[in-house]
Amino acid sequence: MSNAETDLAPTAVPLTTLSEDEDLFRDTVRQFAQQSIGPLVSQMDEEQHFTNGLISQLFNLGLMGIEIPAEYGGSGGTFFEAILAVEQLSRVDPSVGVLVDVQNTLCVNALLRWGTDEQKKHYLSRLATDTIGAYALSEAASGSDAFALQTRADKRGEHYVLNGQKLWITNAKEAGLFIVFATVDAAAGYKGITAFLVDKNASGFSIGKKENKLGIRASSTCELIFEDCRVPAKHVLGEVGKGYKIAIETLNEGRIGIGAQMLGLASGAWGHAAEYAKERKQFGKPIAEFQAVQFSLAEMATEIEAARLLVYNAARLKDAGLPFLKEAAMAKYYASMVAERVASQAVEIYGGYGFVKDYPVEKYYRDAKIGKIYEGTSNMQLATIAKLVLAEGGHSRT
Ligand SMILES: Cc1cc2nc3c(=O)[nH]c(=O)nc-3n(C[C@H](O)[C@H](O)[C@H](O)COP(=O)(O)OP(=O)(O)OC[C@H]3O[C@@H](n4cnc5c(N)ncnc54)[C@H](O)[C@@H]3O)c2cc1C
């Protein structure tokens, strides 16, 4: 062994090794997901909303404020624990996964980083106990080109007056707090973008059409309408004109959460496919005894493991305060690809039964598609990765 290797060895811990606390946390969330969410999944998908009482259970378990410090009533956990929670919930229902993901990796995260003491006291204590957050950046004409947004915020004395519409906003039906991006000066381009904390009951604010979706159907996705919506100036999050920075930085972290959602989804679909393959008999024996089926399950398991390493590494880098931008984009890009492939293979392993709603895998297949779209499409992830690896040039680890 070279000196360089021996120097590294004492501190190098395998990425998937969990601390005692992380292990306990993961098992608790996994058990809750299987026992309390599992029986509701199909009905929630059909009815397109979360069963009454489920959200309060998530609050009671501390899953809606994982990183919120104990002084505000939160769990005082790590970003990595938020990632573990999203993964475990998404194994059973990726809709519940994204609810918890947006709350923790976007809303709580943005307030922790940019909130004033007063804002933290007021909003973090609510987010930890009974209030769901939503994160409103996208509009009808600005998706990938997010900073071309048109929602305006005009200063009137001690208030801003918001006018415009947001589209595709996750958690909108259930949320009490919305982080809304609007421009205070359209001529200033991205430098006019400002983040506002908007209460559900703010005058001039309403929830518009709820989308009827292909997948993650229990999760609400709605239009937001601002018609002379009055927001106190003290509800600006961070600095006026620095909303673009908040959006970029929270989404950099949020996409590790989507990687975790897709990882959980893939591992849930794999589990069902493996069980089914052991039970289903054709030609007088379980289909799991056919090499073709074994190889398919082996390939899926390998891809899931690779996705897990990418997601965990990005999350651990973030918690360690190290650069993680490239790793986060790779984790989201790769995990969403694996989720789609694994869910598709799971449907095939189930044969005809995979194609009907009486069995669980068709839902994973539908739910997987969103991973390549939200929080930056796969093309946008590739653009980020390309920019970073090309800039690394000859010094790249790639
Ligand atoms: C279910 C759901 C939930 C969502 N939740 C939220 C939310 O909570 N908050 C929020 O703000 N938004 C949310 N979104 C919006 C989501 O982030 C956008 O849909 C996404 O960013 C893509 O934008 P778009 O739909 O306008 O597609 P477009 O940007 O129009 O992209 C269309 C296609 O063109 C490609 N493309 C665009 N530009 C380029 C380029 N420069 N190079 C290469 N290819 C390019 C894209 O990759 C894509 O394939 C959600 C969307 C959905 C469907």
The ligand as a MOL file (V3000), in Angstrom:
LIG
                    3D

  0  0  0     0  0            999 V3000
M  V30 BEGIN CTAB
M  V30 COUNTS 53 58 0 0 0
M  V30 BEGIN ATOM
M  V30 1 C -45.3790 17.4900 -10.8460 0
M  V30 2 C -44.5630 18.7380 -10.9080 0
M  V30 3 C -44.2140 19.3870 -9.7380 0
M  V30 4 C -43.4730 20.5730 -9.7740 0
M  V30 5 N -43.2030 21.2460 -8.6090 0
M  V30 6 C -42.6390 22.4900 -8.6790 0
M  V30 7 C -42.5250 23.3010 -7.4940 0
M  V30 8 O -42.8870 22.9000 -6.3850 0
M  V30 9 N -42.0090 24.5540 -7.6250 0
M  V30 10 C -41.6030 25.0460 -8.8270 0
M  V30 11 O -41.1600 26.1930 -8.8610 0
M  V30 12 N -41.6910 24.3080 -9.9570 0
M  V30 13 C -42.2140 23.0450 -9.9130 0
M  V30 14 N -42.3370 22.2790 -11.0520 0
M  V30 15 C -41.8780 22.8410 -12.3370 0
M  V30 16 C -40.6480 22.1370 -12.8710 0
M  V30 17 O -39.5260 22.4860 -12.1140 0
M  V30 18 C -40.5260 22.5040 -14.3640 0
M  V30 19 O -41.5610 21.8130 -15.0350 0
M  V30 20 C -39.1710 22.1260 -14.9140 0
M  V30 21 O -38.1720 22.9770 -14.4150 0
M  V30 22 C -39.1440 22.2040 -16.4620 0
M  V30 23 O -39.6730 23.3950 -16.9320 0
M  V30 24 P -40.7820 23.3880 -18.0780 0
M  V30 25 O -41.8490 22.4450 -17.6570 0
M  V30 26 O -41.1700 24.7700 -18.3530 0
M  V30 27 O -40.0440 22.7380 -19.3220 0
M  V30 28 P -39.1080 23.5350 -20.3740 0
M  V30 29 O -38.1170 24.3610 -19.6540 0
M  V30 30 O -39.9780 24.1870 -21.3750 0
M  V30 31 O -38.3510 22.3090 -21.0430 0
M  V30 32 C -38.9190 21.5110 -22.0790 0
M  V30 33 C -37.8250 20.6230 -22.6590 0
M  V30 34 O -36.7910 21.4540 -23.2440 0
M  V30 35 C -35.5470 21.1320 -22.6900 0
M  V30 36 N -34.7210 22.3460 -22.5960 0
M  V30 37 C -35.1000 23.5860 -22.1730 0
M  V30 38 N -34.0610 24.4240 -22.1850 0
M  V30 39 C -32.9910 23.7190 -22.6000 0
M  V30 40 C -31.6050 24.0120 -22.8110 0
M  V30 41 N -31.1030 25.2240 -22.5810 0
M  V30 42 N -30.7950 23.0140 -23.2370 0
M  V30 43 C -31.2790 21.7760 -23.4680 0
M  V30 44 N -32.5740 21.4280 -23.2860 0
M  V30 45 C -33.4210 22.3860 -22.8520 0
M  V30 46 C -35.8460 20.5510 -21.3210 0
M  V30 47 O -34.7900 19.7200 -20.8580 0
M  V30 48 C -37.1300 19.7740 -21.5910 0
M  V30 49 O -36.8210 18.5110 -22.1080 0
M  V30 50 C -43.0420 21.0720 -11.0200 0
M  V30 51 C -43.3770 20.4060 -12.2110 0
M  V30 52 C -44.1460 19.2600 -12.1560 0
M  V30 53 C -44.5290 18.5900 -13.4560 0
M  V30 END ATOM
M  V30 BEGIN BOND
M  V30 1 1 1 2
M  V30 2 1 2 3
M  V30 3 2 2 52
M  V30 4 2 3 4
M  V30 5 1 4 5
M  V30 6 1 4 50
M  V30 7 2 5 6
M  V30 8 1 6 7
M  V30 9 1 6 13
M  V30 10 2 7 8
M  V30 11 1 7 9
M  V30 12 1 9 10
M  V30 13 2 10 11
M  V30 14 1 10 12
M  V30 15 2 12 13
M  V30 16 1 13 14
M  V30 17 1 14 15
M  V30 18 1 14 50
M  V30 19 1 15 16
M  V30 20 1 16 17
M  V30 21 1 16 18
M  V30 22 1 18 19
M  V30 23 1 18 20
M  V30 24 1 20 21
M  V30 25 1 20 22
M  V30 26 1 22 23
M  V30 27 1 23 24
M  V30 28 2 24 25
M  V30 29 1 24 26
M  V30 30 1 24 27
M  V30 31 1 27 28
M  V30 32 2 28 29
M  V30 33 1 28 30
M  V30 34 1 28 31
M  V30 35 1 31 32
M  V30 36 1 32 33
M  V30 37 1 33 34
M  V30 38 1 33 48
M  V30 39 1 34 35
M  V30 40 1 35 36
M  V30 41 1 35 46
M  V30 42 1 36 37
M  V30 43 1 36 45
M  V30 44 2 37 38
M  V30 45 1 38 39
M  V30 46 1 39 40
M  V30 47 2 39 45
M  V30 48 1 40 41
M  V30 49 2 40 42
M  V30 50 1 42 43
M  V30 51 2 43 44
M  V30 52 1 44 45
M  V30 53 1 46 47
M  V30 54 1 46 48
M  V30 55 1 48 49
M  V30 56 2 50 51
M  V30 57 1 51 52
M  V30 58 1 52 53
M  V30 END BOND
M  V30 END CTAB
M  END
